[in-house]
Amino acid sequence: MGTELAHKQGIREHLGQFSLHVLLVFATGLTIGSERAVVPVLGRDVFGVESLLVIGSFVVSFGFVKGLLNLYAGKWGGEYGRKPVLVLGWATALPLPIILIYAPSWAWITVGNVLLGINQALTWSMAINAKIDIAGPDQRGLAVGIDEAFGYTGVAVGAWVTGVIAARTSLRPEPFYFLAAVVGLAFLVSIFLIKETVHLAELEVEDDDHHDANLPFVEVLKRATYGDKTLFAAAQAGHIEKFVDTLFWLAVPLYLTDQGLGIAAVGFVVAVHSAMYFLQIATGGLADRIGRRPPVLAGMFLAGAGVLGMVLVEGYLAWAVLSGASGLGMALLYPNLMTVPGDAAHPTWRATGMGVYRMWRDTGYGVGAILIGLSMEVLSIEAAFYVIGLLMFASGAVVYVWMQETHPDFGTHEPPAPE
């Protein structure tokens, strides 16, 4: 078997490889999900960390590393191919279960999450770029929706499974045996079964004199950050919506256990939020039919309302319903924000442009963890929910004012001419 796919785009034409990439992004989700319910409680109950800001440090280290590596993952994926970067991403995760099992102090967990940040940046970046390569422009929204749906279903399953394991055994080591099996299998699949897809992106390249082709890295960075109002609006929205994800990773488990829920129930409520992301399999395709902007706007406001509602209600069922509502909002906005730079970028620098967006988006983990930690430390756990909910509303307002439609059939967005 060759190392590349046949020179024709389409999900159906490459269903085998597309399915393998779906399996791998599910494994990527399982990897991060395995920490969602267990690790914050581990910090408080096993390591005796009293500072809520310090507990958040493991998300800070993860977020900033993942954000920075997202930027370079796209660049490396364009220069060296998707597969080598994917393999490297899984290799960096191999020591993670060992660190979580044997860490003698919370500092080890914080440092270990640097490896998780590298893993998530490299593997998820290559998963989405490979699917876009395979799908082609007519199925781009669907490809992104499938990618994010299965990735975040993995997050939900990982949180639920490790929560159940921890409830029946202990907070460690047993939940992280599951993590070790996931990482090992994904590493083997990426080495032996995955083929290169970067040449498929080249099929979309137009004439060499296209004014947007072959932009230098610095120019792509400027355009995707502040040089284009639509891309800026998408980047800031991506950055702030990650505060919601961080809230469910950091504050929600601590808040719910303070309210008397057991670890298995906490794992379920957190999993409900992430499980709603599976609807991205529909919302990505929906945006191919109605445009990117409507689901992004609806999602920003719904996710913010769900977060605020979590501290305005009481009871296991009510928390699960509001968790699901915020997850539905994320399912609406998440794949379609990411498709915006995919629409706007020329194929020759799409991977880099996506990397810039994903850098700003995922540094939201680090900034959000600091903001949430400070809110909990200085004010209260409930204050963190209010802060994040209100920021989602403000970010949605920026999207409403500045983000133009980028779908080629509905779009009003015109990229600025290069300097």
N, C-alpha and C positions, 0 to 999 in steps of 0.2 A: 504493500500500500504506500502511496506517496505521502508526502508531508503537507501537501496543499489540496484544497478542494478544486473541483472542476470550475472553469471560468464562466460561471453563470450564477446570478443572484436569485434568491427566492427561498423562503422557509421550506416549502414543500420539496424543492430540489435538493436541499441539504438537511432533511429532517433528522437524520441520524446524528450529525454533528450539532445541529441546533438543540436537539434533545439532551445531548451530553453537556452542553453549556448550561442548559436549564438545570440539570442535575448538579452541576458544580456550583451554580449560584445558590441553589437550595442548601448545599453544604456550607457555603460562605455564610448564609443566614443562620444555620445551625450553630456555627462556630461562635458568632457574637451572641446569639440567643442563649447559649449555654451559660453566659455570665449575667443575664438580665435580672433574674429573680434571686439568684443565690449570692452573688459577690457583694452587693451592698450590705446584705444582712451578715455575711461572713465578716466584713470589716467591723461591724458594730458588735456582734455577739461572740466572735472567736478571737479577733485581734484586739478587741476592747477600744476601738477608736471612738472617741467621744465627739470630736469635732466633725460636724457635717460637711464642712469645707474640705477637710482632709479626706474624708470618705470619697468625696467627689474627685479627688486627685487622680484616681485611676481612669476616669473618663476624660479628664483634661489631657493626660499623656496620650491616650488613645486618639482623641480628637485632633490635636495639633499635628501629630505624626501622620495620621490618615489624610488630613487635609493637604499637607505639604507633598506627601507621596502621590496623591491623586494628580497633582500638577505634573509631576515627572513621569508617572505611569503612562499618561496619555502620550507624552513626548517619546518615551522609550518604546511604547507600543507602535508608534509610527516609524521609528528608526530601526528597531530590531525585530519587529513582529509581535503578534499577540501571545503566541505560545510560550516563548522564553520568559516573558514577564509573568505569565500565569503560573508557570512552574516555580519560579522564584517566590511568588507570593505564598504558595502552599508550603514550600520548604521553610519559610520563616515561621510558620505556625507550629511546626513539629515540636519545639520545646515548650510551647505554651501550657499544655496540660500538666507537664512535669512541674513547672513553676507554680501553678495554682494548687497542686497537690502538696508540694513540699515547702512552699514559701514560709520562712520563719517569722516574717514581719510584713506589715502592710506595705512597706516601701518596696518589697519584692513584687507584690501584686501590681503596684503602680508602674514599676520598670517593665514588668512582664507585659503589660498592656501596650507598650511600645511595639512589641512583636505583633499583637493583635491589630494595631493600627496599620502596620506595614502589610500584613496579610489581607486585611479588608480593602485597603487601597489598591493593591496590585491585582487581587483576584476579581474583585467586583468591577474595577475599571475595565479589565480585559474581557470579562463576561459580557458587559454591555456593548463594548466596541465590537466584539466578535459577532454578537447577534445583529447589530446594525449592519455590519459588513455582509452577513448572510442574507438579511431580509431585503435590503435595497430600499430606495426612497418611498416606494408605494406602501410598504409595510413597516415603516420605521416606528410609528406610534405603537403598533401592535407588538413589535419586538421589544421595545422598552417596557411596555406594560407587562408582557410575559416575564421578562427578566426581573422586574421589581416585585411582581406578584409572587413568584416562587422564592425569590430571595427573602422577602419578609414573611412568607409562610414558614420558611426555615427558621427565622428569628422567633416566631410564635411557637413552633414546635420545640425548639431548643429551650425556650423559657419554661414551657409547660413540662417537658420531660425531666429537666433537671430539678424543677420544683417538686415534682412527684418523687423523684429519687431521693432528694434531700429530706423530704417529709418522712419517708419510709426508712431511711438509713441515717445519714448525717450530712452536714453542710459540705464536708469533704472527708475522704477523697472520692467517694462513689460517683457524684455527678460528673466528675471530670474524666472518669474512665470512658464515659459516653463521648465526651469531646475528643479524646485521644483516638477513638475508632473513626470518627468522622474525618478528622484531619488526615489520618493515615490513608484512608481510602481515597480521599479527594486528591492527595498528592500522587498516588499511583495512576488514577484516571488521567490527570493532567499530563503525566509523562507519556503514557503508553497509548492513549486513545484519542487525544485531541490533535487536530490538524490545524495548520496555519490558515488564516482568513484574510490577512492584510491585502492580498492581491485583489480580493473582491471589491474593496473600497476603491481601488484604482480604476475599476470599470466605470465609475461614476465621474471620473475626471473629465472635464470639458477641455476645450482648446487650451494650449499652453499659455496663450496670451490673455486668458481670463484675468480681469483686474483683481480678483480675490484669491487667485491661485498662489500657492507657495509663499504665503506670508511668513516672515521670520517669527521666531518664538516670541520675542519681545513685543512685536506688533499684535500678535494674537492675544498675549496677556493684557495689553492695554485695551484692545477693543472689547474683549469679553468682560473686562472689569469696569471700566468707566467711559470708554470711547463710544458706546452705543447705549442709549437710554433703555431700550428693550432688554438688552443683555444685562445691564446693570440691575434693572428691576427684577429679572429672573435670579441673578446672583444673590441679591439681598434677601429675596423671598426664600431661596434655598438655604441661606445661612440661618435665617430666623426660624424656619420650620424645623430645623434640626434641634432647636431648643425643646420642642415637644417630644421628640424621640429621646432626648437626654432626660427629660422630666420623668418619662416612663421607665427609664433605666435606673435613675438615681433616686428621685424623690418619691415616686409612687410606691415602691416596695417599703420604704421607711415609713411613709404616711399610713399605709394600710396596716402594717404590723403594729404601729402605734395605736390604731383603731381596734386592734384585737384580732385581726385576721391571721390565720395560720399560714405557713410558708407555701403550702400547696394551693390554697385559695388565692394568695397573692400571685403565684405563678400563673394561675388561670386568668385573673383580671388583666395582668400584663400581657398575657398571650392573646386575649381577645382583641386588644388594641392592634397588635402586630398581625393577627389573623385577618383583620379587615383589609390589610394591604393586598391580600390575594385578589381583591376586586380590581386591582390595577390591570389584571388580564382583560377586563372589560373597559376600564376608563382610558387606557392607552389607545385601544381601538376606537373608542367613542370620539376621542380628540382627532383621529384621522377623518372623522365624518363631520364634526361640528367646529373644529378648531381647538387650539391649545388654551386660549384665554378664558373661556367660560368655566371649564372645570377647575382651572387654577384658582380663579377668584372664589368660586363656591367652596373649594377645599380649604382655602386659607381661613375663611370666616367660620366654617363648620368645625374645623380642628380647634380654633381658638375658643369657640363656645363649649366644646366638649371638655377642654381642659378646665375652664372656669366652673363648669358644672360639677366636676369631681369633688370640689370642696363645699358645694352648696347642697349636697344630698348625703344621705346616710344609708348604709346597708349594702351587703354583698351584691345583690342583683342590680341596684341602682348604680353602683360603681362600675359594674361590668357593662351596663348599657352605655354610660357616658364614656367609658374607655373605648367601646366600639364606635361611638359617634365620632370621637376624635380620630380614630383610626380610619373611618370612612372619609373624613375630610382629607387625611393624608393620602389616601388612595386616589382621590380626585386630583390633588395637586402634584403629587410626587413624580409620576412618570412624565407628566406633561410639562412641568418646569424643565426637566432634563432634556426633553425633546426640543425645546426652544433653541439652545445652542446647536443642537444637531441639525435643525432646519436652517439656521443662519450661517453655518460654517460651510466652506468649500471642502469637498472630500479630501483634498490634500492636507488640510490642517484640522479636520474634524476631531480627530482623537486628541489633539492638543487643546482645541477649544473646549471640548467636553472635560478635559482635565482641569482647565482653569475654572469652569463652573463647579466641578466637583471639589476643587480645592476650597473655594469660598463656601460652598455648601457644608462640607464636613468639618471645617474649622469651627462651624457652629456647635459641634459637640464640645470642643474645648471652651469656647466663650460661654456657651450655655451652662456648662458644668460650673464654671466660676460664678456666673450670675445666680444660678440656682443655689449653689453652696452658700454664697454670701447672703442671699435672701433668707435661707433657712437658719443660718448662723446668727444673723443680726436681728431678724424679725421673727419669722416662724415658718414651719413647713408649708402652711397654707398660703403664706405670702408668695412663695415661689410659683404656685399655681396662678395666682392673680397676675403676677408680673408677666409670665409667659403668655397667658391668654390675651392680655392687652397688647403685647408686642405683636402677636399674630394679627390682631385687628389693624394695627398701624402699618404693618408690612403689606397686608392685603390692600390697604388704601394706596400705597405706593405702586403696587401692581396695577390697580385700576387707573391711575393717572398716567403712568409712563409705559407700561408694557403693551406694545402693539401686537397684533396677531402675526405669527410667523408661518403658519401652515401655507404651503404654496398655493392651495386652491382658495383660501379665504383671506390671505395675508394682506396687511397694509404696511408691513415693515420693510423699510429700505435701508440696507446697511450703509454706513458712511463711506465715502470714497477714501482710499488709503492716502496717507500724507506723503 
